[in-house]
Amino acid sequence: YGSSDLNPTYSQSLSFSPEEGEEDCAYQQRIYGDFYREPVELVTRGVTLPGPTLVADPAEGFQFTPGDFYREEDNVFKGVSLQPGFGELPEELLFQQDLASPVLNALDKSSVGLSSVDRFNEEHHPPAAPDSNFFQYEVTTLQVSTAEPFTIGNELLNFFSSKVVSSLLKVNRVKFSIKAEVFMNGAMCTLKTRTYSQRDDTYAIEFQRRSGDSITFNYAFQQAVNFLKSSFVTVPGHKELVDEALDLLPPPLQRHGSPTSSDGEISPLLDMAGLHEHPGLQAESANALAEMAQDGTAVMSLCTEAAFQEFQKLLQSDNTDVAYPTACLLGRLALCPEASEFFANQSLLLIILHKIDSKSTRELIQKELAQALASAIRHCAPKMGDHTRLLQALQASIKDWASYDQDICRNLEEAAHSLRFQLA
């Protein structure tokens, strides 16, 4: 079909006439200069499809999308339209415009925090260690001896609730495991303890770092070993391994001078606070700002309208390593007289109350925020205008928290009392 002539003479026109035997309907023009292309190809080069549509009759389920040749038909309903007024919720369960009803949030409070966790009892016994040649204990493992193994779980719960700043995530009494988040100097790590049964009333308590700061993990392990040694007998021969793990801790960090306090140095921290897509940077910002709030000379640079707007952005984060230092930051600023005029903004106080009532907030953070809210209202109540809405929200939250956490309820009652005192 092509020509072997190296110097062919072409017509100036790009149109070719059908060769003999070619039908008009199948005729395609040859590409100019393409000697090796067959004159006729019956290959379909493209097809025009109708535009997709998502409109479907609700009674017939979700239909085929035009042009989707590979989708199997199904009878699954993707949605349903209800008549207005159908299945209306009671008024007390409806979400308000700015503040979610604490009644809904209270439904899941039983699974949050240390205070609501059931203790271990005689029915719970640590499982045996895996029978595998590949299994070996972590170096952060403590072996103890006791005739009542269930007390190991209870002592671990006591440790997390009283000796370190922590938030309990999960307790599995069947597997004899505890998962928690631990904080030290603003740094957080997630760890898990597993207890295994050995022989002759001997049990291995293994500490596993799941994520986060390794210095904080080693600090938590050291504190746990010292705490458990006061209640149990350490198995002889394992002391060297424990001491080796304890030596991994670096010396305590020493603070020299004053934290950064100039406007040029605080501005990047405030910029980082608004980066919702980078929670790691938000956590770094919250930690640095909380440290600054501890210094009397640096706290003044945090008492600005722009800074408090960024604090509200930090409150929107559900990440524990962001929310906890933010709660500590607000708690320290609530005690500062210079910050009272900014806490007098009721929108900020409502955001804090909403964060306390949210079911996604850890109990540790809820308690810190409740203390900050009580302190802030106590100092800023004389500067507030009409606070009827805030008082109503507090009263609803108090009613809900009364049966779950007395510490949080007491702080909320103190805040409400401060408001009622101003109305009197």
C-alpha positions in Angstrom: 0.0 0.0 0.0 2.9 2.3 0.4 5.5 3.5 -2.1 9.2 2.7 -2.1 10.0 5.7 -4.2 12.2 8.0 -2.2 11.1 11.1 -4.1 7.4 10.7 -4.6 5.4 13.5 -6.1 2.4 14.4 -4.1 -0.6 16.3 -5.0 -1.0 19.6 -3.2 -4.3 18.4 -2.0 -4.7 16.2 1.1 -7.8 14.6 -0.3 -7.7 11.2 -1.9 -10.4 9.5 -3.9 -11.6 6.1 -2.8 -9.6 3.3 -4.3 -11.4 0.6 -6.3 -13.3 -1.7 -4.1 -13.7 0.7 -1.2 -17.2 1.6 0.0 -18.0 5.2 0.5 -19.4 4.7 4.0 -16.1 3.1 5.2 -13.8 5.4 3.3 -11.2 7.2 5.3 -8.7 9.6 4.0 -5.0 8.7 4.1 -2.6 10.7 6.3 -0.3 12.8 4.1 3.1 11.1 4.0 2.1 7.9 5.8 3.3 5.3 3.3 2.6 2.3 5.5 -0.9 2.9 6.6 -3.6 0.8 5.1 -6.0 2.8 3.1 -9.1 1.7 5.0 -9.5 1.0 8.7 -12.8 0.0 10.2 -11.6 0.8 13.8 -13.9 3.0 15.9 -11.7 5.9 17.1 -14.2 7.3 19.6 -17.8 7.4 20.7 -20.0 10.1 22.1 -21.8 9.2 25.4 -24.7 11.0 26.9 -23.9 13.1 30.0 -24.2 11.3 33.4 -27.2 11.9 35.6 -27.9 11.2 39.2 -31.6 11.6 39.0 -33.4 8.4 39.8 -36.8 7.5 40.9 -36.6 6.8 44.7 -39.0 3.9 44.3 -36.7 2.1 41.9 -33.4 2.5 43.8 -30.2 3.8 42.2 -30.3 3.2 38.5 -27.6 2.7 36.0 -25.5 5.8 35.2 -25.6 6.3 31.4 -22.3 5.3 29.9 -21.3 3.0 32.7 -21.0 -0.3 30.9 -19.2 -2.2 33.7 -21.5 -1.5 36.6 -23.8 -4.3 37.8 -27.4 -3.4 38.5 -28.5 -3.6 42.1 -31.5 -2.9 44.2 -29.7 -1.0 46.9 -31.4 2.2 48.0 -28.8 5.0 48.2 -31.2 7.4 50.0 -34.7 8.1 51.0 -36.8 11.2 51.3 -39.0 11.7 54.4 -42.0 13.8 54.8 -41.6 17.0 56.9 -42.3 16.3 60.5 -41.7 12.5 60.2 -39.9 11.1 63.2 -39.1 14.4 64.9 -36.8 14.2 67.9 -37.7 15.6 71.2 -36.7 19.1 71.8 -34.1 18.3 74.4 -32.3 16.1 71.9 -32.1 18.6 69.1 -28.8 20.4 68.3 -28.8 24.1 68.9 -27.3 26.5 66.4 -23.9 26.9 68.2 -23.9 24.4 71.0 -24.6 20.6 70.7 -27.0 19.3 73.3 -25.0 17.6 76.0 -27.7 14.9 76.3 -26.5 13.3 73.0 -22.9 13.5 74.0 -23.6 11.9 77.4 -24.7 8.7 75.7 -21.1 7.8 75.0 -19.5 9.2 78.2 -19.4 5.7 79.8 -16.6 4.7 77.4 -14.4 7.7 78.0 -11.8 8.3 80.7 -10.4 6.6 83.7 -13.1 7.2 86.2 -15.7 5.3 84.3 -13.6 2.1 83.8 -14.6 -1.1 85.6 -11.9 -2.5 87.8 -10.3 -5.9 87.5 -11.6 -8.6 89.8 -10.9 -12.2 90.7 -12.5 -13.5 87.5 -9.9 -11.8 85.3 -6.6 -13.6 84.9 -3.7 -12.7 82.5 -3.4 -15.0 79.5 -0.4 -17.2 78.9 2.5 -15.9 76.8 2.3 -16.9 73.1 3.9 -20.3 72.5 6.1 -19.4 69.6 9.8 -19.4 69.0 9.6 -16.0 67.5 7.9 -14.4 70.5 10.1 -12.4 72.8 9.3 -9.7 75.4 10.1 -6.1 74.9 13.1 -4.7 76.8 10.5 -2.5 78.7 9.1 -5.5 80.5 8.8 -6.0 84.3 8.3 -9.4 85.9 6.5 -9.5 89.2 5.2 -12.2 91.6 1.8 -12.1 93.2 -0.9 -14.5 94.3 -3.7 -12.1 93.2 -3.0 -11.3 89.5 -6.1 -9.2 89.1 -4.5 -6.6 91.3 -1.9 -5.9 88.6 -4.5 -4.5 86.4 -5.9 -2.3 89.1 -2.5 -1.0 90.1 -1.8 -0.1 86.5 -5.1 1.8 86.4 -4.1 3.6 89.6 -0.8 4.5 88.1 -2.4 6.0 85.0 -4.9 8.0 87.0 -2.6 9.3 89.7 1.1 9.2 88.8 1.2 10.5 85.2 -0.8 12.9 83.1 -2.7 10.4 80.9 -5.9 9.7 79.1 -7.1 6.1 79.0 -8.1 4.8 75.6 -9.1 1.2 76.1 -9.1 -1.5 78.8 -9.5 -5.1 77.8 -9.9 -7.3 80.9 -9.9 -10.5 78.9 -6.6 -9.8 77.2 -5.4 -8.0 80.4 -4.3 -5.0 78.3 -4.5 -1.3 78.8 -4.0 1.4 76.2 -3.4 5.0 77.2 -2.0 8.4 76.0 0.7 9.8 78.4 1.9 13.4 78.4 5.2 14.9 79.7 6.2 18.5 79.1 3.6 18.8 76.3 5.0 15.7 74.5 2.6 12.8 74.1 3.0 9.1 73.4 0.5 6.3 73.0 1.5 3.1 74.9 -0.1 -0.3 75.7 0.5 -2.6 78.6 0.1 -6.4 78.2 0.3 -8.8 81.2 1.2 -12.4 80.6 1.0 -15.3 83.0 4.1 -17.4 83.5 4.9 -20.1 86.1 4.8 -20.1 89.9 2.6 -17.0 90.3 5.0 -15.0 88.1 3.6 -12.4 85.6 5.3 -10.3 82.9 4.1 -6.7 82.5 5.1 -5.6 79.0 5.0 -1.9 78.0 4.8 -1.2 74.3 5.2 2.2 72.6 2.6 2.4 69.9 3.3 6.0 68.7 4.5 9.3 69.8 7.5 10.6 71.8 10.0 7.9 72.9 11.3 10.1 75.8 7.8 10.3 77.2 7.4 6.6 76.8 10.6 5.8 78.7 9.6 8.4 81.4 6.2 6.6 81.8 7.9 3.2 82.0 10.3 4.4 84.7 7.5 5.9 86.7 5.4 2.7 86.3 8.3 0.5 87.5 8.8 2.6 90.6 5.1 2.5 91.3 4.7 -1.2 90.8 7.7 -2.1 92.9 5.9 -0.6 95.9 3.1 -3.1 95.5 4.7 -6.2 94.0 7.8 -8.3 94.4 10.1 -8.1 91.4 11.3 -11.4 90.1 15.1 -11.9 90.8 17.2 -12.0 87.8 15.2 -9.5 85.8 16.5 -6.4 87.7 19.4 -6.0 85.3 17.0 -5.7 82.3 14.8 -3.2 84.0 17.8 -1.1 85.1 19.1 -1.1 81.5 15.8 0.2 80.3 15.7 2.9 83.0 19.1 4.2 81.9 17.6 5.1 78.5 16.1 8.3 80.0 18.0 11.5 79.3 18.6 14.0 82.1 15.7 16.4 82.8 15.5 19.4 80.5 16.6 22.6 82.0 15.0 25.9 81.1 17.4 28.8 80.8 16.1 32.3 80.7 12.7 33.4 79.5 10.7 31.8 76.7 10.3 33.7 73.5 8.0 36.7 73.9 8.7 39.2 71.2 6.0 39.8 68.6 8.3 38.6 65.8 8.8 35.3 67.5 5.2 34.7 68.6 3.7 35.4 65.1 5.0 32.1 63.5 3.5 30.2 66.4 0.1 31.8 65.9 0.4 31.1 62.2 1.1 27.5 62.9 -2.0 27.3 65.2 -4.3 27.7 62.2 -2.9 25.0 60.1 -5.6 22.4 60.4 -4.2 20.2 57.7 -0.9 19.8 59.7 -1.8 18.7 63.2 1.8 18.1 64.0 2.6 21.8 63.6 -0.5 22.7 65.6 0.7 20.5 68.4 4.1 22.1 68.3 2.5 25.5 68.4 0.2 24.6 71.3 3.1 23.3 73.3 5.2 26.4 72.8 2.3 28.7 73.6 1.4 26.8 76.7 5.1 27.0 77.9 5.0 30.8 77.2 1.9 31.1 79.4 3.9 29.9 82.4 6.2 32.9 82.3 4.9 36.1 83.7 6.8 38.4 81.4 5.8 36.5 78.2 2.2 36.0 79.0 1.4 39.6 78.0 2.2 38.9 74.4 -0.5 36.2 74.4 -3.2 38.6 75.6 -4.2 40.0 72.2 -7.3 39.7 70.1 -5.3 38.0 67.3 -3.8 35.4 69.6 -7.2 34.5 71.0 -8.6 34.0 67.6 -5.9 31.5 66.9 -6.6 29.8 70.2 -10.2 29.2 69.0 -8.7 27.4 65.9 -6.7 25.1 68.2 -9.9 24.3 70.1 -11.4 22.9 66.9 -8.8 20.1 66.8 -9.8 16.6 68.1 -6.1 15.5 68.2 -5.2 14.9 71.8 -1.6 16.2 71.4 -3.2 19.5 70.2 -6.2 19.7 72.5 -4.4 18.9 75.8 -1.7 21.7 75.6 -4.4 24.1 74.3 -6.5 23.3 77.4 -3.4 23.9 79.6 -2.8 27.2 77.8 -6.3 28.4 78.4 -6.2 27.3 82.0 -3.0 29.4 82.6 -4.4 32.4 80.8 -7.6 32.2 82.7 -5.7 33.1 85.8 -4.1 36.2 84.2 -6.0 39.4 84.8 -4.8 40.8 81.5 -6.7 38.1 79.6 -10.1 38.6 81.3 -11.3 41.0 78.6 -10.7 38.4 75.9 -12.5 35.7 77.9 -15.4 38.0 78.3 -16.2 37.1 74.6 -19.1 34.7 75.1 -18.5 32.9 71.8 -15.1 31.7 73.1 -16.7 30.5 76.4 -19.4 28.6 74.4 -16.8 27.0 72.3 -15.0 25.8 75.4 -18.2 24.5 76.9 -19.0 22.7 73.7 -15.6 21.1 73.7 -16.2 19.9 77.3 -19.5 18.3 76.3 -18.2 16.8 73.1 -18.1 13.0 73.1 -14.8 13.1 71.1 -13.0 15.0 73.8 -10.8 13.0 76.2 -11.7 13.1 79.9 -8.3 14.6 80.7 -8.9 17.5 78.4 -12.5 17.9 79.6 -11.3 18.4 83.2 -8.6 20.9 82.2 -11.1 22.9 80.1 -13.7 22.8 82.9 -11.1 24.3 85.3 -10.2 26.9 82.7 -13.9 27.8 82.2 -14.5 28.2 85.9 -11.5 30.4 86.4 -12.2 32.5 83.3 -15.8 33.2 84.2 -14.8 34.0 87.7 -12.5 36.8 86.5 -14.4 38.1 83.5 -18.0 37.9 84.7 -18.1 41.6 85.7 -17.0 42.6 82.1 -19.6 40.5 80.4 -22.8 41.8 79.0 -26.0 39.7 78.8 -24.9 36.2 79.6 -28.3 34.6 79.8 -27.6 32.2 76.9 -24.3 31.1 78.5 -25.9 30.5 81.8 -28.6 28.4 80.2 -26.0 26.3 78.4 -24.1 25.8 81.6 -27.2 24.7 83.5 -28.0 22.1 80.8 -24.4 20.8 80.9 -24.4 20.6 84.7 -27.6 18.5 84.7 -26.0 16.1 82.2 -22.6 15.9 84.0 -24.0 15.4 87.5 -24.2 11.6 87.0 -20.9 11.1 85.2 -18.1 13.2 86.7 -18.3 15.2 89.9 -15.0 17.2 89.3 -16.3 18.5 85.9 -19.7 19.1 87.4 -18.3 21.1 90.3 -16.3 23.4 88.0 -19.3 24.0 85.8 -21.4 24.8 88.9 -18.7 27.3 90.0 -18.9 29.0 86.6 -22.7 29.2 86.8 -22.6 30.5 90.3 -20.3 33.4 89.2 -22.7 34.3 86.4 -25.7 34.2 88.8 -23.9 36.4 91.3 -23.5 39.1 88.6 -27.2 38.9 87.8 -28.1 39.4 91.5 
